[in-house]
Amino acid sequence: MNKMLMYDECDETYREVIDVKELKEYILKRIEEIENTGIDVAWEQINYTIREQDRAKIQVLQSFLEDLEVEDD
């Protein structure tokens, strides 16, 4: 994005600013990129993480069951 130098009369200083239209276009472009590629990848990673967590929970519960079975004998 192009930066412009503007003078602020309130505190008599120059500031670098960007064009709001350019910023909006940039944001819309990034949103489109994320929607087209990032979401699928992100959902796959989230689902994988959830599956891994579920497997870990199942392993812990199976371990408890095994411990209970040993104690009952």
C-alpha positions, 0 to 999 in steps of 0.5 A: 500500500502506498503511504502518503505524508500528511500534515496534521494542523492540530499538533503541527506534525507530519504523519504517514497515512494510507488510503482507506480505499486501498486498505479496504481492497487489501482486506477484501483480497485477504478475506477472499484468499483465506476463504478460498484456501485457508478455511479448508486447511484450518478446518482440517487441522482443527478436525485432526486436533479434535480427533487426536484429543478424542483418541487421547481421551479414549486411551485414558478411559480404556486405561481406567477400564483395564485398571478396574478389571484388574482390581475386580479379579 
